[in-house]
């Protein structure tokens, strides 16, 4: 099982990630991705879905047209783990 990051580890990871922030009411991180159109948003989600399956670690997300809102947390650990940071980095790279 993945271990929850310490406050210092999470703060350091957030400094390295682009525009990810803490969720106010729980131990999770979030980001909103905006794309040119629905097709680009869906292509992003498809690539991330394949990576999430490979990692066996799945995001919480919501999509409307060209916007994808993502929340990451490791439920088994009760908060953010290295798995979430890895997936966040992959999403940033994939979004461009």
N, C-alpha and C positions, 0 to 999 in steps of 0.2 A: 504494500500500500504506500502511496505517495505521502510525504510528510508536509504538513502545512508550513509555509514560509514564516520565518520570524518577521517582526516589524521592520528590522533593518534590511533583511533580504528583500522583502516586498518593496520597500522604499527605493532600494538600489535598482531593482528590476524596473520599476515604474519610471525612474530617471532615464533608463536606456530605451524604453518603449516610446513610440510616437503617439501622443494624445490618448493613451489609456489612463483611466482614472478609477478611483475606488468607488464602489457602490455605497451609497449613504447608509442603507439599512441592513447591510449584511457584509460578510467577508468575501468579497468578489471584486472583479475589475470589469470595466465596461468601455466600449468604444462604439461610435457610430461611423460607419463607412458610407460614403456617398459616391455614386457612379454616374456615368453619363446617361444610362438608360437601364431598363429592366434586364435586358439581355446581358449587359456587363455585370450587373449585380448577381444575376443567376449563375453566370460563369464563375464568379468569385466563390459563391456558395458551393458550387459543384466541386471546385478544387479543394476547398476547405473540408468538405464532407469526406472526400477520399483520404485526406490526411488524418482527419479525426477518426475514421474507421481504422486506419493503420495504427494509430496511437491507442485505440480503444478509449478515447477521451473526447466527449462530445460537447459542443457549445450549446448555450441557450441563445437562440436568436430569433429575430423578428424582421420580416422583410415586407416593405411596401414600395412597389415600383423600383426606384433606383437607390433606395436606402436600406442598409442592413444594420440593425442594432444588435450588438453582441454583448453577452455577459458570460464571463468565465469564472468558474470556481470548481473545486474538486469536492463533490458532496461527501465522499467517504472520509475525507480529511477534515471537513468542516471549514474549508477556506481555500485560499489560493496556494497552489503548489507549483513546483517546477514544470509540471505538465501544462498548466495554464499559461505560464510564461512562454514555453516552447510553442504552444499553439498561437498565442498572441503574436509572436515574432513571425511565424509562418503566415498569419493573416496579413500583417503589415507588408511583408515581402510580396505576397500574392496580389494585394491591392495596388502595389506600385507606389 
